[in-house]
Amino acid sequence: MKNKILNLLGLATRAGNIIAGNNACENALKMKKIKMLIVAEEASDKTKKNYKFYAEKYNIPIIFIGTIEELSKTIGQKNKAIIGIKDINIVKGIQKLINGGEAIG
């Protein structure tokens, strides 16, 4: 499942539908541009706590998956533990995978 989610994340990246990094995601959340948060499993406890708070505050899903290296490689950047997805269709595909179905694409 993780590889399929990372594949969808790569697709979202190529389509220009992600925001990566702490500051960029915080700003985009405040502007309500992010539809889902993806946080690396190895992110600090403080980071995880902060983004759980944001997810609840802005009523968006959040998943903890992969390592910082895996997420960064998937989006073609370095040292990114937080990724925001802007496209609701990518979010639906990821949620479908999490819930046991196959995503389209």
N, C-alpha and C positions, 0 to 999 in steps of 0.2 A: 504494500500500500504506500509506503514512504516514497518509493521510486516513482510511482504514478503521480503522487502529489507534487514531487519535485519536477516532474515533466510538465505538469500544468503550470507550475510556477515559472518554468522556463518559457512556456508559451506566452504567459502573461507579460514576461519581461520583453520578449520580442515584439509584442503588441504595444509596448509602452504603458502597461497598466499596473506598474508597481512603483512603490516608493520605498526606498531602503535607507536604513540608518535611524538612529535615535532621534536626532533633532528634526530631520525631515518628516518622520512619521508623527512626531508630536504636533508639528505645525499642520500637517495634513488632517490629522484627527480633529483639530480645533476648527478646521474649515469643512469638516464632514465629507472629505474626499475618500476616506478609506472605508471599505466594506468588510474587510477581514484582516486580522493581524496574524502573522506567523512569527513565532519567537523560537529561537534555537533552544534546544533542551539544556544546553550547557551555559545559557545566559545566566548572569548573576541573579541571586534571589531577589535583590532590590529591583532589578530590571523586570523580572517576571511579575513581581508584586505591582509595580507601577503600571505595566501594560494590562494586567488583569483588571486593575482599577479603571483604566481607560476603556477597556472593552465593555465593562458594566456601565460606565458613565454614558458612553455613546451607543450602547446596545448593539454591539457588533460581535461576531464570533471571533474566538482566538484559539489557535492551536499551538502546541509546543511540539516541534518535530525537528529532527536532524541536528547536526552540529553547525557551529558557525562556519566552518570550512565548507560543509556541504551546501548550505544556503548561499554562501558567498559565491561559490563556484557556479551554482545553478543560475545565478543572475549576472554573472560575469563581473563581479566586484570583489573587493577584499574586505574582510573583517566586518561583516554585517550580521548582527544577531537579530535584528528586527526588520521585518518586511511587511509593508501594507499593500493590500491588493485593492485596486480601484474598480475592477470590473465585476459586477454582480454575477455574470455568467460563469466566470472562473471560480468565484466563491461557491456557486451552486454545484459545480463539478467537483470541487474539493469536498464539500459536505456530503455529496453522494458517495464518494469513495470512502469517507469516514464511516458512513452509515451502512457500508457493505455492498453498495452497488458499483457498477462500472460507469466511469465518466465518459462523456463523448469527447473525442479529440485525441 
